[in-house]
Amino acid sequence: MTSATATNRSTRVRAKRFQDWRESLFIGVCLLAMVASLVVLLVLLVNVFWTGAGRIDYQFLSSYPSRRAARAGILAPLVGTIWMMVLTALIAVPLGVGAAVYLEEYAREDRSWKRRLAQMVEINIANLAAVPSILYGLLGLAILVRFLSLGRSLLAGALTLALLILPVIII
């Protein structure tokens, strides 16, 4: 073995050790940042639970909103949220699963126009999954609330949320 080869090999070994050291340092910093974030989250959750647990009782969950703090409750928003989730799931899950099954099983059978159309639809679904949710909200406001005159209704909100989660379900 020549001295040039030995020098080249030792240089590679030192470079590898330096790279390993830098990689270990980066992983350590990332782990430290993750642990610090989780500790802050845990402290906040414990604080919210500790200060709010005494205020949540049956009267608070079963009463309607009121201007008097002693009688105020969250029954209407709670029921509205549950209805919104149920309607959104009833709309989005069958459509999303049906579209996914069709795109995966039936649109790939032949080499005709259906396959090319399915590829275009898949590309557009992937693009729609990256659209910010505020744009879906504006779309729901413009089309469902104003153009179709659904107003500020539960159905308009559920349809907007179904459009928002549909690409994720299909993917």
Salt bridges, closest charged atoms under 4 A:
ASP20 OD1 - LYS16 NZ 3.38
GLU122 OE2 - ARG108 NH2 2.54
